[in-house]
Structure formats: C-alpha cells, structure tokens
Amino acid sequence: MSGRKGRRLLLIPLPVQGHINPMLQLAEILHSKGFSITIIHATFNSPDPSNYPHFTFSFFQDGLSQTQPSDLLNFLVEFNVKSVDPFKDCVTKLLRTHEAEEEPVACLISDAICYFTQAVADNLQLPRIVLRTSSISSYVAFLAYPLFRQRGYIPTQACILEEEVEELAPLRVKDLPLIKTEEPEKYYELLSNLLKETKGSLGVIWNSFEGLESPALKKLSKEFSIPMFPIGPFHKYLSSSSSSSSLISQDQSCITWLDTHTPNSVVYVSFGSLAAITETEFVEIGWGLGNSKHPFLWVVRPGLIKGSEWLETLPSGFMENLEGRGLIVKWAPQQEVLAHSAVGAFWSHNGWNSTLESICEGVPMICMPLFTDQKVNARYVSHVWKVGLQLEKKVERGEVERIIRRLMDAKAQGKEIRDRAFKLKEEAKVCLLQGASSYSSLQALVTYILSFH
Ligand code: UDX
C-alpha cells in the first residue's frame, strides 16, 4: 500500500447490487493508493459496513417507497429527487468532520446515475468525478438517445427490430438501450440528466480497459472535454473475494460441487440481481439445460421468476431426474465460479459486471440480455469481441439445447469462440501491468485527484 495521502474521498454508489460492487471495488483500489474512504450510502440496500473496517460509512434516509426496484425507471427518478436534501445534509456534516480531523475531502466520486449529486457538489464547492459502471460502448449508445426519440423507437415496432442502426453499427434496433415504458419522455429526461451531469463533472472513471473499448473511448473523448479514466477491470486489482459487498449471502457449496467436475464441462447460468423472467421462460430454460446433457450450475435468485416464490414451477422430480447433473443455488460467489476450471460457459443477461467478470476469466458466453445496457453488451460480446453467442429467438427448450451444444462443442465454432475468449482474458490481465493502459490511467487518476485543492 502507498503511504497515506492525508486526503479523503467521498463515494456514493447507486444502491443496487450491480452498482454497489464496482463502487466498493473502486474504493478499495483508491484506498490502496493511500486515500481515506467514506462511503455515503442510502439506507436502501446498504452493504454491511463490518466487512469494511478500513472505511467510514455514512447513511442518509433516501425516503424510497419501493422495497425492490421492480420498476427501474421510476426507482431511478424517485431516488434522484428524494435524495437531494438528505444527501446534502450528510455531505455538509462530513466536510466539517473531516476538516476538523485534518483530513480534508479531495473530491466526491458519484455513480453517474446519481446525477442529483452534481448540484449538491457545486453548491458545496466540492470537486465531483463520476464512476460510470456500464461499458463505454453502451454509454455511446445512450448518448444517441435524441435519435431514438426522433425515430420514435419507444414503443418499438416489431417490424423494425432487426434493422441495423447505421449510426451505431453493429447495433440493431433491438440492441439499443431502450426500455418498455408508457412514459418514453420520462426515460429520455433521465438520460438527458445523466449525460448532462456526466459532462458537468470533472472526469469519468470506467470499469473497462482501453484495449477492449478503444473505438468507443475515442468517440467519447471527442464529445467530452473532461478526462476519461478507463482503469478496469476493477475486481482484478483485489485479492479478496466479492462476498463483502454482496447483499445476498453467497452459497459456497457450489464451489465444492464444481470441484467434482472436469475442466470446461459446466454451464453456469445467472441473470444478475435485477432481472425477472416469466414462469414459462424459467421452465423452458430448465428443460433446455437438462436436455443439453451438460452439467449446469444455475443461480435462481428469489424474485427472478415473476409470480413465483422460487422453484415451485419446475415439474416435480425435475432435479432428481438429472442425477446430480444440475445444481440450483439462490446466489453464488460468481467471481470464484467463473474462475473455476470446471466452468465452460456462462449463460448471462450481460449486465456489465457479469460480462467483464466472464471476459476476465476467458469464459465464453451465451447472451440473453433483458434490458438497457445489457442489450448493447450482448451484441458486442457476440459480434465485436466474438466471445459468445446470442440467444436471438424466444426462450424455448430446443433452442436453448442447440445453443448450449454449439458453444460447448470442443471443435468448430465453440472452439473458435473459446480461443478468442482466452486471448481477451490475457489482454484483460496485461492492461493492469506496470506501464500498461489501466495501470497508467489509474496513476493519472490519482495525480488528478491530488491536484484538487
Ligand atoms: C445492473 C444492471 O442490470 C446491469 O445492466 C448494469 O450493467 C449494472 O447494474 P445486475 O443486473 O445485477 O446489474 O448485473 P451485473 O452488472 O452483472 O452485476 C451483478 C453482480 O452480482 C456481479 O458483480 C456478480 O458477480 C454478482 N453476482 C451475481 C453474485 O455475486 N452472485 C450471483 O449469484 C450473481
């Protein structure tokens, strides 16, 4: 660890798992560079501070009415409106306290989606940098939202779904970060605020690396006059497991189960912390996995299946008939799972953390994106980086079985994809080495933060 720098950073994540993880990883990285860390968190979905005795935590009452962000758009808008005053009070107190402790606050690092923090930071004359937890390529697609509005893409007409969007090739209309909503203007306003307050910040930190996304990075650097810091993959700086920021307890028994399997034999299936699927899709996935004859480890988070508690819609005796070929858990230690030699493919919803974690372990993906940035990520995985296949059709057992077999095939297309995934994994390692892109970008970020007075 570098010597302490006598400077403190305030970090505020968006309170959902896929955003808390990278923000806390970033906090660990910056702590290792000598900064003291205060995490400002909403009371909603708060991680366990006892896992971070080296950080200070400060909570504010978010006043959210939702217990789970099932309606993401309204959740995000509500969070940005209701958090302003309590967040401002919290930061005002912290600035005073840390000043008195002779550890002045160097800057605020805010999740870019918490766009309300810009006005607060301006008001308190606090430098603000943002962390954008998505891929850079998906952010470029978000930037094009005036085009979506002009072409009336929400609601999306079924007949144009397959059309390529020339300005964002290789994205098709169905790959755009659109959502199903009755209130498209509300969504566009959210994007407008997000982009405006990102541009209004002093810099953007990305959990990605230059070698992976240099065309998108170049495009953004032309549009933004602020510095960009692609310093990822974050989790690869850290030796500890991801369990500390997990809101659900991770079932370690699946690692012992994986230990009993041969290399590259298991299909790992997980759709992240927010996604929801129908009962029919759930059952079709089950049959497809079973019929593929490949062993599988499947994360079925309570809440994943709309209208079900947990597994009750699976036909009775389904798991027993697999004779140990399948294991279902509620939540897994995902980074350890992906790093396990037994895992040969990851069937993912392509949230950015999952996508990057898979890339870092060289695990080929089956892509089944569900909303917003996931759709862009899936297209990049299958058609730009070419380390996966996208499930394009409806979720149906025959289709599921076919795609698993294609990807798990040790010859033909499966092998080509696996070889490319292996190469990309190497790139993800190299960028962190001394003098390489992410390493240098992190050094630049530290210097930049220290230049704030
Ligand atoms: C959300 C959005 O859905 C996603 O589109 C966006 O890119 C980030 O925020 P989420 O859907 O939860 O995230 O997906 P993802 O980004 O993949 O993050 C999930 C995190 O939970 C990963 O870090 C993963 O390692 C972890 N996880 C997942 C577990 O620890 N155990 C599990 O069983 C599943």
Residues whose N, C-alpha, C, O or C-beta is under 5 A from the ligand:
A	BS01	UDX	Q17 G18 H19 N21 S134 S270 F271 G272 S273 L274 V299 W331 A332 P333 Q334 Q335 G351 W352 N353 S354 F371 D373 Q374
